[in-house]
Structures are given as C-alpha cells and as structure tokens.
Amino acid sequence: MVHAIIMASGKSKRMGTNKLLLPLGDRPLITYTFEVVKQSNFKRRILVSDDTTILNLGKAWGFEVIFNPKAHLGQSESIKLGVSSATDALGYAFVPCDQPLLDVETVNGLISLFYMHPDKLIVPCYRDKWGSPTIFSNRFYPELMALEGDVGGKPILKKHLKEIVFYEVNDAMILKDIDTLEDYELVKKYLKLM
C-alpha cells in the first residue's frame, strides 16, 4: 500500500502570498493536486498543513487532514507528521501542492514502479532533472523521522543513490513547480495551450 502525504505547510516566501490558494483557471492552484491525488491509486490520502483554509478544503475533498503546529520549523515537520500517521504503509508518496501539471498517469506510473521495487526510492525525472512526487519505502522510516529543519527527503536520496529507481516523464512541465510569479505565469500560459 502506498499512502499519499500531501505537503501543504510551505510559507511561499518567494511569492509573498500563499501560492497554494492562488487562482489558476477557475479554481485554487492546490485543487489541481487534490484532483490528481484523489484519482490516483493511493490507499490513503493524508494532507499536512498549518493553514485552516487548506485543511478545510482537504476535508471537503475527503482527505485525512493533519494540522502542523511546527510548520515554522520547516519541511521536516510535515514529513514526520505524515509518516508517523501512515505506519501501515509500504511506501510514502510525498506529494507537493505546487505542481498543477502533474497528472494521474505519472502518479500511477510511480506507484506501479514502487510495487515492482518495494524496498527502493522512486524518483520521477525529466532527463537529468529530478522531480516530485517521490516514493520512499517504509524501510526508510527511521531516517525520515530523524530529519530536522527545512529539509525534505533529499538528504536521504543523496545518501542512498544506489537505491533510487527513476521514472522518466516525457514532458518537463509535468514536474514544473511554482516558486515564483514567473513560474506562475508560465504555468498559466501552458494551461491555456492545453
């Protein structure tokens, strides 16, 4: 079983506003992620955030929600909250909420690859560029729980390079995250072309 841990506690410092609630088309950016997670082959869907609006949105989508009181300490707190509530998982899929072009086909491809390699780390990539969401085998539970500060799973990935199985996507935009206003405008243009 792979559980989705939806990471929604970021501070959007580079944007100056909560980017996850920015309008994209006729709805908030975060709902693109919610839609993909809802339709993908996850056993459980766990949303971690410190934002009441986002938590309420997650509830409305039928997700399990966890309030993150230590979001100010960085990404590691979201990871630990998610993982500690998903102890029945074979794998943890850490899903960011700022990749609105991520699709169900990609996510289900990652999940299927994980079931072929259930003791590994599954990482999507476009050519040589790594992306998200990543899936961690539950054997990495102690290392995930030991993370501190504003770091994600990258230190663990770098430590276990030989344990990574890559999933190649055919379009860089699938893995495109929105960190700046320029990214936001680029994604808006791309969506109009689809």
C-alpha positions as CSV (number, residue, x, y, z in Angstrom):
1,M,0.0,0.0,0.0
2,V,1.3,3.4,-0.9
3,H,-0.1,6.4,1.1
4,A,-0.1,10.0,-0.3
5,I,1.3,12.5,2.1
6,I,0.3,15.8,0.7
7,M,2.8,18.5,1.7
8,A,1.0,21.9,2.2
9,S,2.8,23.6,5.0
10,G,5.2,25.8,3.0
11,K,5.4,29.5,3.6
12,S,5.6,30.6,-0.1
13,K,8.3,33.2,0.9
14,R,9.3,33.9,-2.7
15,M,5.7,34.6,-3.7
16,G,4.8,36.9,-0.8
17,T,1.4,35.2,-0.5
18,N,0.1,31.6,0.0
19,K,0.7,30.3,-3.6
20,L,-1.5,27.2,-3.0
21,L,-4.6,29.4,-2.9
22,L,-3.7,31.5,-6.0
23,P,-6.3,31.2,-8.7
24,L,-5.4,29.0,-11.7
25,G,-8.1,28.9,-14.3
26,D,-11.4,28.9,-12.3
27,R,-10.1,27.4,-9.0
28,P,-7.3,27.5,-6.5
29,L,-3.9,26.1,-7.5
30,I,-3.9,23.4,-4.8
31,T,-7.1,21.7,-6.1
32,Y,-5.1,20.5,-9.2
33,T,-3.0,18.4,-6.8
34,F,-6.1,17.3,-4.9
35,E,-7.8,16.1,-8.1
36,V,-4.7,14.0,-9.2
37,V,-4.3,12.5,-5.7
38,K,-8.0,11.7,-5.5
39,Q,-7.9,9.8,-8.8
40,S,-4.6,8.0,-8.3
41,N,-4.1,4.6,-6.8
42,F,-3.3,5.6,-3.2
43,K,-4.6,3.6,-0.2
44,R,-4.8,6.7,2.0
45,R,-4.6,10.4,1.3
46,I,-3.1,12.5,4.1
47,L,-2.9,16.3,3.9
48,V,-0.5,18.1,6.2
49,S,-0.8,21.9,6.6
50,D,-0.9,24.7,9.1
51,D,-3.4,26.7,7.0
52,T,-7.1,26.4,8.1
53,T,-8.5,27.2,4.7
54,I,-6.3,24.4,3.1
55,L,-7.2,21.9,5.8
56,N,-10.9,22.6,5.3
57,L,-10.5,22.2,1.5
58,G,-8.8,18.9,2.1
59,K,-11.6,17.7,4.3
60,A,-14.1,18.7,1.6
61,W,-12.2,16.5,-0.8
62,G,-12.4,13.6,1.6
63,F,-8.8,13.5,2.7
64,E,-7.4,12.8,6.2
65,V,-6.1,16.1,7.5
66,I,-3.3,16.8,10.0
67,F,-2.6,20.3,11.4
68,N,1.1,21.1,11.5
69,P,1.8,23.3,14.6
70,K,5.5,23.3,13.9
71,A,5.4,24.4,10.2
72,H,7.7,27.3,11.0
73,L,10.5,24.7,11.7
74,G,10.5,23.6,8.1
75,Q,9.5,20.7,5.7
76,S,10.9,18.0,8.0
77,E,8.0,18.6,10.4
78,S,5.4,17.9,7.7
79,I,7.3,14.7,6.7
80,K,7.4,13.4,10.3
81,L,3.7,14.1,10.9
82,G,2.7,12.4,7.7
83,V,4.9,9.4,8.1
84,S,4.0,8.8,11.8
85,S,0.3,8.7,10.9
86,A,0.9,6.3,8.0
87,T,2.6,3.5,9.8
88,D,0.6,0.8,7.9
89,A,2.1,2.0,4.6
90,L,4.6,0.0,2.5
91,G,5.5,3.3,0.8
92,Y,5.1,7.0,1.5
93,A,4.5,9.3,-1.6
94,F,5.4,12.8,-0.7
95,V,3.2,15.0,-3.0
96,P,3.9,18.7,-3.3
97,C,1.0,21.0,-3.9
98,D,2.7,23.4,-6.3
99,Q,2.9,21.2,-9.4
100,P,-0.5,21.7,-11.1
101,L,0.6,20.0,-14.3
102,L,1.3,16.7,-12.6
103,D,-1.1,14.0,-13.9
104,V,-2.7,10.8,-12.8
105,E,-0.8,8.7,-15.4
106,T,2.5,9.9,-13.9
107,V,1.5,9.3,-10.3
108,N,0.1,5.8,-11.1
109,G,3.3,5.1,-13.0
110,L,5.3,5.9,-9.9
111,I,3.1,3.8,-7.7
112,S,3.3,0.8,-10.1
113,L,7.1,1.1,-10.3
114,F,7.2,1.2,-6.5
115,Y,5.3,-2.1,-6.3
116,M,8.0,-3.6,-8.6
117,H,10.7,-2.3,-6.2
118,P,9.0,-2.0,-2.8
119,D,12.3,-1.6,-0.9
120,K,13.5,1.3,-3.0
121,L,13.2,5.0,-3.5
122,I,11.1,6.0,-6.6
123,V,12.0,9.4,-8.2
124,P,10.4,11.0,-11.3
125,C,12.8,12.7,-13.6
126,Y,13.0,14.5,-16.9
127,R,16.3,13.7,-18.5
128,D,18.8,14.5,-15.7
129,K,16.5,16.7,-13.6
130,W,14.9,15.0,-10.6
131,G,11.4,15.9,-9.5
132,S,8.5,15.1,-7.3
133,P,6.5,13.3,-6.0
134,T,8.9,10.8,-4.6
135,I,8.0,7.5,-3.0
136,F,10.0,6.2,-0.1
137,S,9.9,2.6,1.1
138,N,8.8,2.2,4.7
139,R,12.3,0.8,5.5
140,F,13.4,4.5,5.4
141,Y,11.0,5.3,8.2
142,P,13.8,5.9,10.9
143,E,15.7,8.2,8.6
144,L,12.6,10.2,7.7
145,M,11.7,10.6,11.3
146,A,15.2,11.8,12.1
147,L,15.0,14.7,9.6
148,E,15.4,18.2,11.2
149,G,14.8,21.7,9.9
150,D,13.7,22.9,6.5
151,V,14.8,19.9,4.5
152,G,12.8,17.4,2.6
153,G,13.8,13.9,1.7
154,K,16.8,14.9,-0.5
155,P,19.5,14.1,2.1
156,I,18.2,10.6,2.3
157,L,18.0,10.3,-1.5
158,K,21.6,11.5,-1.8
159,K,22.8,9.1,0.9
160,H,21.1,6.1,-0.9
161,L,21.8,6.9,-4.6
162,K,22.1,3.2,-5.5
163,E,18.6,2.6,-4.0
164,I,16.9,5.0,-6.4
165,V,14.7,3.8,-9.3
166,F,14.0,6.6,-11.7
167,Y,10.7,7.1,-13.5
168,E,11.2,9.1,-16.7
169,V,8.5,11.6,-17.8
170,N,8.2,12.8,-21.4
171,D,7.5,16.5,-20.6
172,A,9.4,18.7,-18.2
173,M,6.3,20.7,-17.4
174,I,4.7,17.7,-15.6
175,L,7.3,18.2,-12.9
176,K,7.3,22.0,-13.0
177,D,6.7,23.6,-9.6
178,I,5.6,27.1,-8.9
179,D,8.0,29.0,-6.7
180,T,7.9,32.5,-8.3
181,L,5.5,34.8,-10.1
182,E,7.3,33.9,-13.3
183,D,6.7,30.2,-12.8
184,Y,3.0,31.0,-12.1
185,E,2.6,33.0,-15.3
186,L,4.4,30.3,-17.3
187,V,2.1,27.6,-16.0
188,K,-1.0,29.8,-16.7
189,K,0.2,30.2,-20.3
190,Y,0.8,26.5,-20.6
191,L,-2.6,25.6,-19.4
192,K,-4.2,27.8,-22.0
193,L,-2.3,25.9,-24.7
194,M,-3.6,22.5,-23.5
